[in-house]
Amino acid sequence: MLYAEGVRQAGKLNFSLILNRLLFIVFVLLLVGNSVGHPQCLDYRPPFKPPFHLEFCTEYETFGCCDQDTDNAIAERYWDIMDFYDIQGYELCGGFVKDILCQECSPYAAHLYDAENPYTPLRNLPGLCFNYCSEFHVKCHSVVKLLTDDKHIQETCEKDRFMFCSLLNLPDQDYCYPNVLQNTILNRNLGSMVQDRSGCLQLCLIEVANGLRNPVLMLHSNDDTHRMFVGEQLGFVWIYLQDGSRLEEPFLDLSGTVLTTPWLGDERGFLGLAFHPQYRHNGRFFIYYSITVWDKVDKIRISELKVSAHDMNTADPHSERVIFEIEEPAANHNGGQLLFGLDGYMYIFTGDGGKAGDPFGKFGNAQNKSTLLGKVLRIDVDGSSKDGKPYRIPPDNPFISDKSALPEVYAYGVRNIWRCSVDRGDPVTHRGRGRIFCGDVGQNRFEEIDIIVKGGNYGWRAKEGFECYDVKMCHNSSLDDIPPIFAYSHHKGKSVTGGYVYRGCESPNLNGLYIFGDFMSGRLMALQEDKRTGTWKEKSICMGETQTCSFPGLINHHHKFIISFAEDEAGELYFMATSYPSAHSPFGTIYKFMDPSRRASPGKCKHKPLPIKVKGKRIPFVAQALTVLDSNAQPPTRAPPKRLKLTTQPPVTNVLPTTTRPTTAVQRSTTPQTTSTKKPVYQPVTTKKPVHQPVTTKKPVHQPVTTKKPVCKPATPRKGLKVKSPDRPPKRKPAAFDHQKGSKSKAGKPSRKKVSPGAGVTKPKVKLNPRATQKPGTVGLHNIPSRAPATSRPVGTLRKQKGSKTGKGPSEFLIKAHSGSKRKSSQKMQPRHEKGQNEEKRKTKNQ
């Protein structure tokens, strides 16, 4: 009984231990499964898909950090290193060298080189797992000197394998090579957008402008200048250049005309701007703003203006031409969107007149096609009508033949559209090009996103989103409304802000996503189209976590109140937000979206903007938001590691150039020698501790004649390498010049025969021979008697060589020829007394 009871107790204990272990393993797997890697290149930017095939580092041709140029540079460096090895060394070490060099192309290169940790020194070699490093050290430790010039790594490699591999190892074994290739979690969704556990897309932001007073719009003029025009609710339009600076003078100032108040959430003010499709040629643009007449009536005014003829960055305020005005019965629901479609016509988006529930008339303004409120209008601004209006009605407007409808109406049944955009279409297939997306603010329950089509009825006030608002109108069979592509309840937000379909270049993963937000909740959202069914599915957008946005200049937070979205000339996406929604509060900021998981290949998104003539001052941009790296109280990441440039030539032995030899024959030594342009000194080279000691001989050693080209110290072959010696001719000993016979002696030493002064010398032959040697006491280069008469001197003056000292060794002289002499240096010269005797003989002979 006791035994059976003990067995039962032991079984329960083992079962509980096994259960606890299983729970622990499941918990760890959940943590690991939801953890994401942080792919990052050595330039501190996300990896990319190479546009072309990689010939060398082929394992990273689908996704990594190298394009074709970088791949070719790595291959060139590889062959420079392998030139130092024979076939056996190539077969033994070629694979290791290639693996190590190609880690620059790894999507986790920043991890491998410790580029993410600012507290550790940046690596010259990638992080290698210990077992792999040990095998590399045993077989190919000599190649380390060719891979890096780091003395510490080289010395550690020579001393101890364990210390060397511990130095190259990484604390996180998931990221060391080759473990990083075998980690399925890190490589499972490599290159895809990062998502949290709930499937929310994690994006990061870049702050591009700040200090704005309720920025309601930002757009480009489509003239290849890549300027951005930012409109404030007060009535100012500012120009921002591509470098982030802002022009000091505004492009447009309507602050004296625009109706605004400091009330929190007031919807009136400067609301819309649109540039003519041919703005670069005609300089025309259109504005949408609120005005008050006689301090009693509020109106919406749509006007045309032109750019100044004298300054491309200033509008002409006297060129305003009013297109039309619409009376507003209330202060809210003012609409405010202007844009040009691909058809060249201008679209105007108005609100339903304000208050709540569209209480104007039997069916409200939105369903009444005889009023301009609650509509989408389309007009032709490139002409005027017969009745004197400064615009024409497009001939294909849907209600042009309906007498009960205004001809300007293009679509109706909208409540208060706030921000619309035109889809550029897919860059390859052009799918979706020309579609107009709008965000329509709801009443009490729903916010919606619509695609505007010709003649469409979008249901307000009969419907709000997908649900009925006015029950009687909702069940009317003649309603024939177009449902929204997406609607969300007021649990997520209470005031939609329409956005854009991303068609930019820098973040390929965002292509095709319609990105928008909510003004009240500050929530960012996205819609993705199912191309087979044409339906749209919601994708929530979250700010990336600290690890996800750990790139220089990136932030993961923004102001709460999302006012508007924007698109630059290259198709990149922005949004504007503020922390206090008042027309006078200077807290408006502009943010740019950035996908931290993947970027475009280098050079793909480059563009050359046209030059801009700036007459005024520029105000440089100064960021105010703390980046992710700054918020962690860490210094910025370090610069990328410098690449070691290796020569393609193997080390050479010490061979003196044949054009520069010393004037005195010196016993040749195998130790390398260096020469300088001022004071050449022979110095022996030691392998351990270099000590500068002069070379001493029994006889005084003559200083070599210096030339303009210094003799560089030759490179010494590295220890432990099999170096291919170049084919060079054997070095020859310089022969000494015989002063008596005018020839070189066989033994290479100067002749010791003495010649009596003036004996047997009739015509001394003077030769400029820099290689001639001399004895102490002789004159030098010229074979002239030491006791010649005062009148017997060569043509020219004798000048002592600069740097020589009297009384120490032989004196060397240089010939300084007369400026008028045309005689060459090799021509024979005679003393003047002999020249005079010859002339007297010739005269006597002639007589």
PyMOL commands that set and color helices and strands:
alter all, ss='L'
color gray80, all
select helices_A, chain A and resi 2-34+58-60+68-82+87-105+109-112+130-147+151-159+161-168+179-182+184-188+279-282+471-474+508-510+628-631+832-846
alter helices_A, ss='H'
color red, helices_A
select strands_A, chain A and resi 201-212+215-220+228-232+236-240+246-247+252-253+270-275+284-293+297-307+315-328+337-340+346-349+375-379+409-412+417-422+436-440+446-452+463-464+467-468+486-489+496-501+514-518+524-529+536-543+561-567+573-578+588-594+618-619+797-800+813-816
alter strands_A, ss='S'
color yellow, strands_A
deselect
rebuild
show_as cartoon
